[in-house]
């Protein structure tokens, strides 16, 4: 018997935030590589955020929302999920 728990599934908020960011990026016609470079993130970090595998720092989320030209309602909704 081992004392390790199985890896938990990503938090629902992480998945919702990531999914919405990816949708905004694709709708805008931007590649993940270009968006990551523009907000000074490593491509793999953005990929993990979009897949809900990690939560962005608040400053990263704000930068992504700005870069992806998210409207105020979307920005507020995602920032509320972050909290």
C-alpha positions, 0 to 999 in steps of 0.5 A: 500500500502506498501513501500517495493520492492520485493526482487530482483533476484540475480545478473547475475554475482553472478549466473554465479560465483556460477554455475561455482564454483559448476561445478568445485567442482562436476567435481573434486568429492568434497563435498560442506562440505569438500570444505567449511571446507578446505577454512574456510567457513561455509557450508551454506555460500558456498551453498548460493554462489553456488546458486547465492544468495550471492557474495563471498568476493574476498579472498574467491573466490581466495581460492575457485578457488585454492582449486577447482584447477581451471585453469588460464583461468577459474580463470581469467574469474571468477575474471573478473566477480567478478569485 
